[in-house]
Amino acid sequence: MKTFTASLFAAVASAELMTSMDYAFMRYISTHSKMYQTRKEFNLRKEAYALVDEHVQRVNSDPTSTYKAGHNRFSDWTPSSGTPSSA
């Protein structure tokens, strides 16, 4: 897994400039030992993660919020199905 992540990181870094979201998603993949079979699946999971991240940021920046949000091993799952994004 670590080899896959390192290889993927190198490929993405060499292909284009990485955004802070790219770095956050790569940390998420590493932290939760995620493995994606195709680039299409990787991109779908990244999109799902980005939607969750928007929610996390919105909740945590709201001074009236009564809770704090964060990422967990399910942050790359789609909200509609409750299961991992399919490739």
Buried (B, 14 or more C-beta within 10 A) or exposed (E): EEEEBEEBBEEBEEEEEEEEEBEBBBEBBBEEEBEBEEEEBBEBBBEBBBEBBEEBEEBEEEEEEEEEBEBEEEBBBBEEEEEBBEE
